[in-house]
């Protein structure tokens, strides 16, 4: 066993948790997206819209009955792939001069191309909290990785409840100080002012583990050592004289 591997296994056994430096976050941005009303419902009309570069959708919310709309596919892609991300606050321009603040929900995608084929827009209020999934972004090279460990990501997002203006674009965590055996949990994520994590605080997010190959190799070496010791004991008994033999 090399000194490096021995140190790796000892760190894993201790499982010491190192305080993690947390980086500042950015808030979700507001963007504008035009929508066309009056589209026909049904799969045939939806296919026709997609061939024309449009995405069928529906907008609904409090005090608003569902309205069938269509949005430009390229404009939608730009909105959802901007810095605002999937939780962007979208000012949906439905009619002349009229707009509603919404968030994209229930995205349906083509099974092969991955293109959005349908989605919902849910109206929201800036004064009421909403629930969203926020991505967890890991940064830095873990000390455990430098020692030979592996970063195992258990979950890449967390559910958060907050006012629309308090929703972070992502939750950034620096894992540089994490050693082998360390586990980052929901309770270790940074406090978000005006927001609340809804998942179980004990749920693990990321951990630094010992590669399975190293664990298996050390187990094999241990078995070989035990077998060798048993063999030596057997030889000593065979070579020794029996006191009651005469």
C-alpha positions as CSV (number, residue, x, y, z in Angstrom):
1,X,0.0,0.0,0.0
2,X,1.4,3.4,-1.0
3,X,1.5,6.3,1.5
4,X,-0.8,8.3,-0.7
5,X,-3.5,5.5,-0.7
6,X,-3.1,5.0,3.0
7,X,-3.7,8.7,3.7
8,X,-6.7,8.6,1.3
9,X,-8.4,5.8,3.2
10,X,-7.6,7.4,6.6
11,X,-9.2,10.7,5.5
12,X,-12.3,8.7,4.3
13,X,-12.6,6.9,7.6
14,X,-12.5,10.1,9.6
15,X,-15.1,11.8,7.5
16,X,-14.2,15.3,8.8
17,X,-16.4,18.1,7.5
18,X,-14.6,21.2,6.5
19,X,-16.4,24.6,6.5
20,X,-17.1,25.6,2.9
21,X,-16.6,29.1,1.5
22,X,-19.8,30.2,-0.2
23,X,-19.9,32.6,-3.2
24,X,-22.4,35.5,-3.7
25,X,-25.4,34.8,-6.0
26,X,-27.2,36.7,-8.7
27,X,-30.9,37.2,-8.9
28,X,-33.2,36.0,-11.7
29,X,-33.6,38.7,-14.4
30,X,-36.8,39.9,-16.2
31,X,-37.1,39.4,-19.9
32,X,-39.8,40.1,-22.5
33,X,-41.3,37.6,-24.9
34,X,-44.0,38.2,-27.5
35,X,-46.9,35.9,-27.8
36,X,-49.6,35.4,-30.5
37,X,-53.2,34.6,-29.4
38,X,-56.0,32.9,-31.3
39,X,-54.2,29.7,-32.3
40,X,-56.3,26.6,-32.9
41,X,-56.0,23.8,-30.5
42,X,-55.2,20.2,-31.5
43,X,-52.2,18.2,-32.6
44,X,-52.6,19.0,-36.3
45,X,-52.5,22.8,-35.8
46,X,-49.7,22.4,-33.3
47,X,-47.6,20.5,-35.9
48,X,-48.3,23.3,-38.4
49,X,-47.1,25.9,-35.9
50,X,-43.9,24.1,-35.3
51,X,-43.1,23.9,-39.0
52,X,-43.5,27.7,-39.0
53,X,-41.0,28.1,-36.3
54,X,-43.5,28.6,-33.5
55,X,-44.1,26.8,-30.2
56,X,-47.7,26.2,-29.0
57,X,-48.2,27.2,-25.4
58,X,-50.9,28.1,-22.9
59,X,-50.9,30.9,-20.3
60,X,-53.0,30.8,-17.1
61,X,-53.0,31.8,-13.5
62,X,-55.1,33.5,-10.8
63,X,-58.1,35.3,-12.3
64,X,-57.0,34.3,-15.8
65,X,-58.6,31.4,-17.7
66,X,-56.2,29.4,-19.8
67,X,-55.5,31.1,-23.1
68,X,-53.9,29.2,-26.1
69,X,-50.9,31.1,-27.5
70,X,-47.9,30.6,-29.6
71,X,-44.4,32.0,-29.2
72,X,-41.4,32.2,-31.6
73,X,-39.1,29.2,-31.1
74,X,-35.9,31.2,-31.5
75,X,-37.0,34.0,-29.2
76,X,-38.1,31.4,-26.6
77,X,-34.7,29.6,-26.9
78,X,-32.9,33.0,-26.4
79,X,-35.0,33.7,-23.3
80,X,-34.5,30.4,-21.6
81,X,-30.8,30.2,-22.4
82,X,-29.9,33.7,-21.2
83,X,-28.4,34.5,-17.8
84,X,-31.9,34.5,-16.5
85,X,-32.2,30.8,-17.1
86,X,-35.2,28.5,-16.8
87,X,-36.6,30.5,-13.9
88,X,-36.6,33.8,-15.8
89,X,-39.4,36.3,-15.0
90,X,-41.0,36.6,-18.4
91,X,-43.1,39.7,-19.3
92,X,-45.3,37.9,-21.8
93,X,-46.7,40.4,-24.3
94,X,-50.1,38.8,-25.2
95,X,-52.0,41.7,-26.9
96,X,-51.2,45.2,-28.0
97,X,-49.5,46.9,-25.1
98,X,-50.7,44.3,-22.6
99,X,-48.3,42.0,-20.8
100,X,-48.4,39.6,-17.9
101,X,-45.5,38.6,-15.7
102,X,-45.1,34.8,-16.0
103,X,-42.7,31.9,-15.5
104,X,-42.2,29.0,-17.8
105,X,-43.5,25.6,-16.6
106,X,-44.2,22.1,-17.8
107,X,-41.8,22.2,-20.7
108,X,-42.3,19.3,-23.2
109,X,-39.4,18.4,-25.5
110,X,-38.8,16.4,-28.6
111,X,-37.5,13.0,-27.6
112,X,-34.6,13.1,-30.1
113,X,-33.8,16.7,-30.9
114,X,-34.6,18.1,-27.5
115,X,-36.5,21.1,-28.9
116,X,-39.3,22.5,-26.8
117,X,-42.6,21.3,-28.4
118,X,-45.0,22.8,-25.8
119,X,-45.0,24.7,-22.5
120,X,-47.1,26.5,-20.0
121,X,-46.7,30.1,-18.8
122,X,-48.0,30.7,-15.2
123,X,-48.8,34.2,-14.2
124,X,-47.1,35.3,-10.9
125,X,-47.1,38.3,-8.6
126,X,-44.0,40.1,-7.4
127,X,-45.6,40.3,-3.9
128,X,-46.3,36.6,-3.6
129,X,-43.8,33.8,-3.0
130,X,-43.5,31.0,-5.5
131,X,-41.8,27.6,-5.6
132,X,-39.0,26.8,-8.1
133,X,-36.1,24.4,-8.7
134,X,-32.8,26.3,-8.5
135,X,-29.6,24.8,-9.9
136,X,-26.7,24.1,-7.6
137,X,-23.4,25.1,-9.2
138,X,-20.1,23.6,-7.8
139,X,-16.9,25.5,-8.3
140,X,-13.2,24.9,-7.3
141,X,-11.1,21.8,-7.3
142,X,-11.6,19.8,-4.1
143,X,-8.7,18.9,-1.8
144,X,-10.1,15.3,-1.9
145,X,-9.7,15.2,-5.7
146,X,-6.1,16.2,-5.4
147,X,-5.6,13.3,-3.0
148,X,-7.2,10.9,-5.5
149,X,-10.9,11.1,-4.5
150,X,-13.8,11.6,-6.8
151,X,-16.6,14.2,-6.7
152,X,-19.9,12.4,-6.6
153,X,-22.9,14.8,-7.3
154,X,-26.0,13.4,-5.7
155,X,-28.4,16.2,-6.7
156,X,-28.0,19.2,-9.1
157,X,-30.9,21.4,-7.9
158,X,-32.9,22.3,-4.8
159,X,-36.5,23.5,-4.4
160,X,-36.8,27.0,-3.1
161,X,-39.7,29.2,-2.1
162,X,-39.2,32.9,-2.5
163,X,-40.5,36.1,-3.9
164,X,-39.9,36.2,-7.7
165,X,-37.3,39.0,-7.2
166,X,-35.5,36.9,-4.6
167,X,-35.0,33.8,-6.6
168,X,-31.3,33.2,-7.3
169,X,-30.1,32.2,-10.8
170,X,-28.1,29.4,-9.2
171,X,-26.6,28.5,-5.8
172,X,-22.9,28.6,-6.1
173,X,-20.8,26.5,-3.7
174,X,-17.0,26.4,-3.6
175,X,-15.9,22.8,-2.8
176,X,-12.2,23.5,-2.7
177,X,-11.9,22.7,1.0
178,X,-13.8,19.4,0.8
179,X,-11.7,16.4,1.6
180,X,-12.3,12.7,1.0
181,X,-15.2,11.6,3.1
182,X,-16.8,15.1,3.3
183,X,-20.5,15.5,2.4
184,X,-22.3,18.7,1.7
185,X,-26.0,18.7,2.6
186,X,-28.9,20.9,2.0
187,X,-28.4,22.4,5.5
188,X,-24.9,23.4,4.4
189,X,-26.1,25.6,1.5
190,X,-25.9,29.4,1.9
191,X,-28.7,31.2,3.6
192,X,-30.9,33.0,1.0
193,X,-32.4,36.2,2.4
194,X,-36.2,36.1,2.0
195,X,-36.1,32.5,0.7
196,X,-36.5,29.1,2.2
197,X,-35.2,25.6,1.1
198,X,-38.0,23.1,1.0
199,X,-36.1,19.9,0.7
200,X,-35.0,17.8,3.7
201,X,-32.0,19.6,5.4
202,X,-30.2,16.2,5.8
203,X,-30.4,15.4,2.1
204,X,-26.9,15.1,0.6
205,X,-25.9,17.3,-2.3
206,X,-22.3,16.3,-3.1
207,X,-19.7,14.1,-1.5
208,X,-16.0,13.3,-2.1
209,X,-15.5,9.5,-2.2
210,X,-12.7,7.0,-2.5
211,X,-12.6,5.4,-6.0
212,X,-14.1,1.9,-5.9
213,X,-11.0,0.5,-7.5
214,X,-8.8,1.6,-4.6
215,X,-11.3,0.2,-2.0
216,X,-11.4,-3.1,-3.8
217,X,-7.6,-3.3,-4.1
218,X,-7.1,-2.5,-0.4
219,X,-9.7,-5.2,0.5
220,X,-7.8,-7.8,-1.6
221,X,-4.5,-6.9,0.0
222,X,-6.1,-7.3,3.4
223,X,-7.4,-10.8,2.5
224,X,-4.0,-11.9,1.2
225,X,-2.4,-10.7,4.4
226,X,-4.8,-12.7,6.5
227,X,-4.3,-15.8,4.5
228,X,-0.5,-15.5,4.8
229,X,-0.7,-15.2,8.6
230,X,-3.0,-18.3,8.8
231,X,-0.5,-20.2,6.7
232,X,2.5,-19.3,9.0
233,X,0.5,-20.5,12.1
234,X,-0.3,-23.8,10.5
235,X,3.4,-24.4,9.6
236,X,4.5,-23.8,13.2
237,X,2.1,-26.4,14.5
238,X,3.3,-29.0,12.0
239,X,7.0,-28.4,12.8
240,X,6.5,-28.4,16.6
241,X,6.9,-31.6,18.7
242,X,3.9,-33.2,20.4
243,X,4.6,-33.1,24.2
244,X,2.4,-36.2,24.8
245,X,3.7,-38.2,21.8
246,X,6.0,-40.6,23.7
